[in-house]
């Protein structure tokens, strides 16, 4: 029972907490950089950290948008269909997006492996570039999880509507 509560909490708050933390750090670091430039001083790694965090925030935001059904899509044609037809179209779109996300995880993993083999290190932060590429893989994994949940949810709704 406690595990279910923890999983529900993660489902609801995982991405938003990381997104807010990432954006807050970006704002702080960039603001600090601007203030330090006024005193003819600067932080060499601030802009790179901001870029890395921005990429992480973007990939986390994609799965967050999937969870709340807020990702961009053209709904003009879908809205013309009856409710069951809308669910079917949205489910098909989610399945296509799921396939794409699986490919992103697969190829993202190979990019990380290649980056680690080459020993690529970022110039400002002096961390492996694979850390940046890991955002693609984690974001893709979260997308896969969220899309599977959406497909199950839509299929269940479709079955319920068809049965009634």
Buried (B, 14 or more C-beta within 10 A) or exposed (E): EEEEEEEEEEEEEBBBEBBEEBBEBBEEBBEEBEEEEEEEEEBEBBBBBBBBBBBBBBBBBBBBBBBEEEBEEEEEEBEEEEEEEBBBBBBEBBBEBBEBBBEBBEEBBEBBEEBEEEEEEBEBBEBBBBBBBBBBBBBBBBBBBBBBBBBEBBBEBBEEEEEE
